[in-house]
Amino acid sequence: MRNENEEMRNAVRTGIFVGSFNPFTVGHDSIVRRALPLFDRLVIGVVGDQVHKPGMPSADERIRVIRDLYAGESCIEVKPYYGLAVDFARAENARFIVKGVRSVKDFEYEREQADINRQLSGVETILLFAEPHLSSISSSMVRELQHFGADVSAFLPKSK
């Protein structure tokens, strides 16, 4: 009979990276690519259509864009999720939530979320700090620039 530690060593290390990804930016891509070596499987959870924001593309459209970006990465899955991230983590057998942090403000918010998520489920949060040259890029900034007709291609990842 195998003990619990042996089972954990042999288990697939799964992490989740969740967000609305409206749109999925080069900052998000940086977090995904830097998280990949930490896991056998990384599931990108896209907030489903229950969140209605003006002009927000459907979950299916946001998922398609991200799936296309990582088409060659067999260890990445992209799925919709509904409800709490910890419930999504449980459904995916993930023991870790990956989050990106750009600022002290982000850090404080994510630290509080990590504590609650750990209390609710035992799921740990791994914070990856934004690369300095990407720390000012956010989905809301990209949406605002798009609204005013600016070229945002430098802020959106390109398929490899």
C-alpha positions as CSV (number, residue, x, y, z in Angstrom):
1,M,0.0,0.0,0.0
2,R,1.4,3.4,-1.0
3,N,1.5,6.1,1.5
4,E,0.2,9.6,1.0
5,N,3.6,11.2,0.3
6,E,4.4,8.7,-2.4
7,E,1.0,9.3,-4.0
8,M,1.6,13.1,-4.0
9,R,5.1,12.6,-5.6
10,N,3.5,10.5,-8.4
11,A,0.6,12.8,-9.0
12,V,0.4,15.2,-11.9
13,R,1.3,18.7,-10.7
14,T,-1.6,20.8,-12.0
15,G,-1.9,24.6,-11.6
16,I,-4.7,26.9,-12.7
17,F,-4.4,30.5,-14.1
18,V,-7.7,32.2,-14.0
19,G,-9.2,35.5,-15.2
20,S,-11.6,37.2,-17.5
21,F,-8.7,37.8,-20.0
22,N,-10.5,40.6,-21.8
23,P,-8.2,40.7,-23.7
24,F,-5.4,38.2,-23.0
25,T,-2.3,40.4,-22.9
26,V,1.5,39.9,-23.3
27,G,1.5,40.2,-19.5
28,H,-0.7,37.2,-19.2
29,D,1.4,35.3,-21.7
30,S,4.5,36.1,-19.7
31,I,2.9,34.6,-16.5
32,V,1.8,31.5,-18.4
33,R,5.2,30.9,-20.0
34,R,7.0,31.4,-16.7
35,A,4.6,29.1,-14.8
36,L,4.9,26.3,-17.3
37,P,8.2,24.8,-15.8
38,L,6.5,24.5,-12.4
39,F,3.7,22.2,-13.6
40,D,3.0,19.1,-15.6
41,R,-0.4,20.6,-16.6
42,L,-1.5,24.2,-16.6
43,V,-5.2,25.0,-17.0
44,I,-6.1,28.5,-18.1
45,G,-9.6,29.2,-16.7
46,V,-11.5,31.8,-18.5
47,V,-14.4,33.4,-16.6
48,G,-17.6,32.2,-18.2
49,D,-20.4,34.3,-19.7
50,Q,-22.1,34.9,-16.3
51,V,-19.9,38.0,-16.0
52,H,-21.4,40.7,-18.3
53,K,-19.3,43.7,-19.0
54,P,-20.1,46.1,-21.8
55,G,-18.3,45.0,-25.0
56,M,-16.9,41.9,-23.5
57,P,-16.4,39.1,-26.1
58,S,-18.1,35.8,-25.2
59,A,-16.2,33.2,-23.2
60,D,-16.0,31.0,-26.3
61,E,-14.3,33.8,-28.3
62,R,-11.8,34.5,-25.5
63,I,-11.1,30.8,-25.1
64,R,-10.5,30.4,-28.8
65,V,-8.0,33.2,-28.9
66,I,-6.0,31.7,-26.0
67,R,-6.3,28.1,-27.4
68,D,-4.9,29.3,-30.7
69,L,-2.0,31.0,-28.9
70,Y,-1.0,27.8,-27.1
71,A,-2.0,25.3,-29.8
72,G,1.5,23.7,-29.7
73,E,1.7,23.3,-25.9
74,S,0.3,19.9,-24.9
75,C,0.5,20.7,-21.2
76,I,-1.8,23.8,-21.5
77,E,-5.6,23.4,-21.5
78,V,-8.0,26.4,-21.8
79,K,-11.5,26.0,-20.3
80,P,-14.4,28.2,-19.1
81,Y,-15.1,28.3,-15.4
82,Y,-18.0,29.5,-13.3
83,G,-18.0,30.4,-9.6
84,L,-15.0,30.4,-7.3
85,A,-11.5,29.7,-8.5
86,V,-11.0,27.2,-5.7
87,D,-14.0,25.2,-6.9
88,F,-12.4,25.2,-10.4
89,A,-9.1,24.1,-8.9
90,R,-10.8,21.2,-7.2
91,A,-12.6,20.2,-10.4
92,E,-9.3,20.2,-12.2
93,N,-7.4,18.4,-9.4
94,A,-5.1,21.5,-9.1
95,R,-3.3,22.2,-5.9
96,F,-2.1,25.6,-7.0
97,I,-3.5,28.9,-8.4
98,V,-1.1,31.0,-10.3
99,K,-1.5,34.8,-10.2
100,G,0.4,37.7,-11.7
101,V,1.3,40.7,-9.6
102,R,2.2,44.1,-11.2
103,S,2.1,46.4,-8.1
104,V,1.9,46.7,-4.4
105,K,-1.9,47.2,-4.8
106,D,-2.1,43.9,-6.8
107,F,0.0,42.2,-4.2
108,E,-2.2,43.2,-1.3
109,Y,-5.4,42.1,-3.1
110,E,-3.8,38.7,-4.2
111,R,-2.4,38.1,-0.7
112,E,-5.9,38.4,0.8
113,Q,-7.4,36.2,-1.9
114,A,-4.6,33.6,-1.4
115,D,-5.3,33.4,2.4
116,I,-9.1,33.0,1.9
117,N,-8.5,30.4,-0.9
118,R,-6.2,28.4,1.4
119,Q,-8.6,28.5,4.3
120,L,-11.5,27.4,2.0
121,S,-9.8,24.6,0.2
122,G,-6.1,24.1,1.1
123,V,-5.2,25.3,-2.5
124,E,-2.0,27.3,-2.5
125,T,-1.4,30.5,-4.5
126,I,1.8,31.1,-6.4
127,L,2.5,34.8,-7.1
128,L,4.6,35.6,-10.1
129,F,5.7,39.2,-10.3
130,A,5.3,41.0,-13.7
131,E,8.4,41.5,-15.7
132,P,9.3,45.2,-15.2
133,H,8.7,46.1,-18.9
134,L,5.2,44.6,-18.6
135,S,4.1,46.0,-15.3
136,S,2.0,48.8,-16.7
137,I,0.1,46.5,-19.1
138,S,-3.4,45.6,-18.1
139,S,-6.5,44.4,-20.0
140,S,-8.4,47.5,-19.0
141,M,-5.6,49.7,-20.4
142,V,-5.6,47.8,-23.6
143,R,-9.5,48.0,-23.9
144,E,-9.3,51.8,-23.3
145,L,-6.7,52.2,-26.0
146,Q,-8.8,50.1,-28.4
147,H,-11.8,52.3,-27.6
148,F,-9.9,55.3,-28.9
149,G,-8.6,53.5,-32.0
150,A,-5.0,53.1,-30.9
151,D,-2.9,50.2,-32.2
152,V,-2.6,47.7,-29.4
153,S,-0.8,45.0,-31.2
154,A,2.3,45.4,-29.1
155,F,0.3,44.5,-26.0
156,L,-1.3,41.3,-27.4
157,P,0.7,38.1,-27.7
158,K,1.4,36.6,-31.1
159,S,1.3,32.9,-31.8
160,K,4.7,31.3,-32.0
